[in-house]
Amino acid sequence: MLESSNLVTFNGLANSSSYDAFLLDEERGRLLVGAEDHIFSFDLVNINRDHRMIAWPATPSKRDECKWAGKDYGKECSNFIRVLQPYNHTHLYICGTGAFHPICSYLEMGKRAEDNIFRMTQHFENGRGKSPYDPKMLSASLLIDGELYSGTSADFMGRDFAIFRTLGDEHPIRTEQHDSRWLNDPRFISVHLIPESDNPEDDKIFLFFKENAMDGEHTGKATIARIGQLCKNDMGGHRSLVNKWTTFLKARLMCSVPGVNGIDTHLTNYDVFLMSAKDPKNPLIYAVFTTSSNIFKGSAVCMYNMADIRRVFLGPYAHRDGPNYQWVPFQGRVPYPRPGTCPSKTFGGFDSTKDLPDDVITFARGHPAMYNPVQPIGGRPIMVRTDADYQFSQLVVDRVEAEDGQYDVMFIGTDRGTVLKVVTIPRESWHDLEEVVLEEMTVFREPTPITAMELSTKQQQLYLGSALGVSQMSLHRCEVYGKACAECCLARDPYCAWDGTECSRYFPTAKRRTRRQDIRNGDPLSQCSDLQHHDDIEGMGGTIEDRTVFGVENSSMFLECSPKSQRALIYWQLQRPNDDRKIEIRFDDRILRTDQGLLIRTLSQSDVGTYHCHAVIPTQKLGDILPGFPAAANGGDPSPKHRMWYRDFLSLLDHPDLNSVEEFCDRVWKKERKQKKGKTPKSKSDRAVARLTNQHPAKWRRMQENKKGRNRRTHELQRPPRSV
């Protein structure tokens, strides 16, 4: 990727690390990054073109105190920037760990990009309740209307975790202290504002975090995923819960995969991405989960909608009477107004949480958790990886307009420094998804966890952070799929389409009759069979390239060849000198097949010859490309009933006299009319046409529908749930 200019990398400073805090500023065209002792401003077009930097180290006295307290002077006693939030049109609010003495300040940016301002003010504030003390602690923050919502640790020892609201004119508010029913050793992931109704008084703050299970909630010390909610206009209680949240509720976020003996393995939340919708009240929520259980090590992506989340928060509260009792749904009387309801004109009766009756406050203090969990859409993950050498760590999603509808493309960062580009495609319904991995890319020279990701739809770029630095890559790399129509179609990349010459960027507004794209089916036969590229369509491998390679006996040799389509596989044949036969190569310890080609560890005289690399579609996937061919889809031979149709289908592809499927159809109908008059077909191809239309009209109609792009209408009916 570096050689092809598809990747731009900023290698971190020698005296800095942890490029973890990202803030994307599309208006100014900048990416703000908080790291150890530094704040960076990068150009979104090219992060290496014009980057600016401000050094903000911890003071020597604070570093010494940190060292005397037993912390690692070189790794922990620095100022790790953890909060980067827009404060107003000209300033950002920034906070760091300050060598275990959290500190905050303001960063001036100017109103416009051309102001070219990037400087810190000399006004500093105590960062307690805003930034964590320990740089290893996961925290999250969001600044709205001059108020900062933070989920973080509030003490040096990392024992007092809370959800805070600071800044603004009101007194700071937090969660109940040292109550494991509220928070039990949490690690915060993200904070979001999501409107509840058209009335701003109903706006709620949602927090995603993971924590230890409450006593009696789970066998053993399990870590579970949570979603919490609280009202934006919560002012705390009057006599009870003074300066404490009165509307805080939390629910379990479920994402599990079937394990051995029918036992589901539950995964833990690691990152969250909200996909905006036309209705801001109903974003689609993507979440990354991981596990390292005794059953397997794995990762998954689950998807949620707000309707299911709100339904859980309107359901029964979790309750238990004593330490030895299990958690059960609360069956008693729930006081009015229902705990968790925002004071507003929507529900009436109360103007402020300070006016809530005592029984509401008492109930809220003792019942912060909901009994029912939030289940993912479809009841299962949309993507799972088990026993891989990596785990998912970060996630962003881009909604892409394609020829046959909209698709959500996921970019998933891993703890090995790689990025997976994945699209999920509905089969029969949105609950039945096909996962297509478009690419897997290495974005850092050394394996290192990806700890931050931001996506710019305006620039069509992806930005990634790690301990080593920052990388930038394009969302689309259509050129890697080759120049052939079939290769481009098989890629099933919503960003790319065949434009008549090569695989290039797809633009929904462009009007080109020659462009071909089929994300839903990836069917090169329906898209490219009229192009006279028979060698391309049959081999699915594009143009043929000959290379002459010389090797030394007893040395090693690598023959490069890899498929451009994720659906194609490679197999090798050897043709020896003066021999017309091609034999399939057998692999052993001396001859190895890799994803990139063929490795011969020790060359001998018997290895001389011409090596043929073929890209083919696996038999298991033949049923996807050839509809109505179930035996092939199951990996077996076609039944007698289907053999004749399959032969007719191939005669369509290999027909030497017809330039398009439309001409073929004309011939079919003409011959059909002649047959009805009592005439029998004479030519071999005509007999094939007659059999196909007479014996298997449904299959012929299906081919016709694929050709005319009717899948688009089908797909529109099965798009992911989203608001209108």
Secondary structure as UniProt FT lines:
FT   TURN            2..5
FT   STRAND          7..11
FT   TURN            14..15
FT   STRAND          21..25
FT   TURN            26..29
FT   STRAND          30..34
FT   STRAND          38..43
FT   TURN            47..49
FT   STRAND          52..55
FT   HELIX           60..68
FT   TURN            69..70
FT   TURN            73..76
FT   STRAND          80..86
FT   STRAND          91..96
FT   TURN            98..100
FT   STRAND          103..108
FT   HELIX           113..115
FT   STRAND          119..120
FT   STRAND          125..126
FT   TURN            128..130
FT   TURN            135..136
FT   STRAND          140..144
FT   TURN            145..146
FT   STRAND          147..153
FT   TURN            156..157
FT   STRAND          161..167
FT   STRAND          173..174
FT   TURN            177..178
FT   TURN            180..182
FT   STRAND          187..194
FT   HELIX           200..202
FT   STRAND          204..212
FT   TURN            215..217
FT   STRAND          223..231
FT   TURN            232..233
FT   TURN            242..243
FT   STRAND          249..253
FT   STRAND          256..258
FT   HELIX           260..262
FT   STRAND          264..266
FT   STRAND          268..275
FT   TURN            280..281
FT   STRAND          284..292
FT   STRAND          297..305
FT   HELIX           306..313
FT   STRAND          317..319
FT   TURN            323..324
FT   STRAND          328..329
FT   TURN            339..340
FT   TURN            345..347
FT   HELIX           353..355
FT   HELIX           358..366
FT   STRAND          369..370
FT   HELIX           377..379
FT   STRAND          383..386
FT   STRAND          392..402
FT   TURN            403..404
FT   STRAND          405..414
FT   TURN            415..416
FT   STRAND          418..426
FT   TURN            430..431
FT   STRAND          433..442
FT   STRAND          452..456
FT   TURN            457..460
FT   STRAND          461..465
FT   STRAND          469..474
FT   HELIX           478..481
FT   HELIX           485..491
FT   TURN            494..495
FT   STRAND          496..498
FT   STRAND          503..505
FT   TURN            508..509
FT   TURN            513..514
FT   TURN            519..521
FT   HELIX           524..528
FT   TURN            529..530
FT   HELIX           534..539
FT   TURN            553..554
FT   STRAND          557..560
FT   TURN            566..567
FT   STRAND          569..575
FT   TURN            577..578
FT   STRAND          583..584
FT   STRAND          591..593
FT   STRAND          597..600
FT   HELIX           605..607
FT   STRAND          610..616
FT   HELIX           619..621
FT   HELIX           622..625
FT   TURN            627..628
FT   HELIX           630..633
FT   TURN            634..635
FT   HELIX           640..654
FT   HELIX           661..676
FT   TURN            677..678
FT   HELIX           684..695
FT   HELIX           697..708
FT   TURN            709..710
FT   HELIX           711..717
//
